[in-house]
Amino acid sequence: MSEFNTNERVLRADITMEECKQIEKVLRKNNISYYERWKTHSGIFKLFGNKTAKCDILIHMDSYETAKEALGEKVKKGKG
């Protein structure tokens, strides 16, 4: 299992390749750094190729609110 830094947050989990490309365009347009973590399948699912692969998009926690707003999602502001 791959680990990620405590400063990274999962923006989206288990998305398809098409969704990943759409999110990637928005993040690049807004100059937000991100990391893609691909989950490839083994066994019989391997026959279907990358069409069955799922992706997690991780970003730095300082960019989390900006990324959510760029994707058109409401952000819950934390107290503190």
C-alpha positions as CSV (number, residue, x, y, z in Angstrom):
1,M,0.0,0.0,0.0
2,S,1.4,3.4,-1.0
3,E,1.5,6.1,1.7
4,F,1.2,9.8,1.2
5,N,2.5,12.8,3.1
6,T,0.4,14.1,6.0
7,N,0.2,17.5,4.1
8,E,-1.7,15.9,1.2
9,R,-5.4,15.5,1.0
10,V,-7.5,13.3,-1.2
11,L,-9.5,15.5,-3.5
12,R,-11.2,12.7,-5.3
13,A,-11.1,8.9,-4.9
14,D,-11.7,6.0,-7.2
15,I,-12.5,8.0,-10.4
16,T,-12.3,6.9,-14.0
17,M,-9.7,7.9,-16.5
18,E,-12.2,10.3,-18.2
19,E,-13.1,12.0,-14.9
20,C,-9.4,12.3,-14.1
21,K,-8.7,14.1,-17.3
22,Q,-11.5,16.6,-16.7
23,I,-10.3,17.3,-13.2
24,E,-6.7,17.6,-14.4
25,K,-7.7,20.3,-16.9
26,V,-9.4,22.4,-14.2
27,L,-6.4,22.0,-11.8
28,R,-3.9,22.9,-14.4
29,K,-5.9,25.9,-15.5
30,N,-5.9,27.2,-11.9
31,N,-2.2,26.4,-11.4
32,I,-2.9,23.8,-8.6
33,S,-0.3,21.0,-8.2
34,Y,-1.7,17.5,-7.8
35,Y,-0.6,13.9,-7.7
36,E,-2.4,11.0,-9.3
37,R,-2.3,7.6,-7.6
38,W,-3.5,4.9,-10.0
39,K,-5.0,1.6,-8.8
40,T,-4.6,-1.0,-11.5
41,H,-6.5,-4.3,-11.3
42,S,-4.9,-7.7,-11.6
43,G,-6.3,-11.0,-12.6
44,I,-9.1,-11.2,-15.0
45,F,-9.7,-7.4,-14.9
46,K,-6.2,-7.0,-16.4
47,L,-7.6,-8.1,-19.7
48,F,-9.7,-5.0,-19.9
49,G,-6.7,-2.7,-19.8
50,N,-6.7,0.8,-18.3
51,K,-10.4,1.2,-18.8
52,T,-10.9,-0.5,-15.4
53,A,-8.2,1.5,-13.6
54,K,-9.2,3.9,-10.9
55,C,-7.4,7.0,-9.8
56,D,-7.1,9.0,-6.6
57,I,-6.2,12.7,-6.9
58,L,-4.2,14.1,-4.1
59,I,-3.3,17.8,-3.5
60,H,-1.5,19.7,-0.8
61,M,-3.7,20.7,2.1
62,D,-3.0,24.5,1.4
63,S,-4.6,24.1,-2.0
64,Y,-7.5,22.0,-1.0
65,E,-10.1,24.9,-0.6
66,T,-8.9,26.5,-3.9
67,A,-9.2,23.2,-5.7
68,K,-12.7,22.5,-4.4
69,E,-13.9,26.0,-5.4
70,A,-12.3,25.6,-8.9
71,L,-14.2,22.4,-9.4
72,G,-17.4,24.1,-8.3
73,E,-17.9,22.5,-5.0
74,K,-18.8,24.1,-1.7
75,V,-16.1,24.0,0.9
76,K,-16.9,23.5,4.6
77,K,-14.7,25.9,6.4
78,G,-13.2,24.6,9.6
79,K,-13.5,26.4,12.9
80,G,-10.3,27.6,14.5
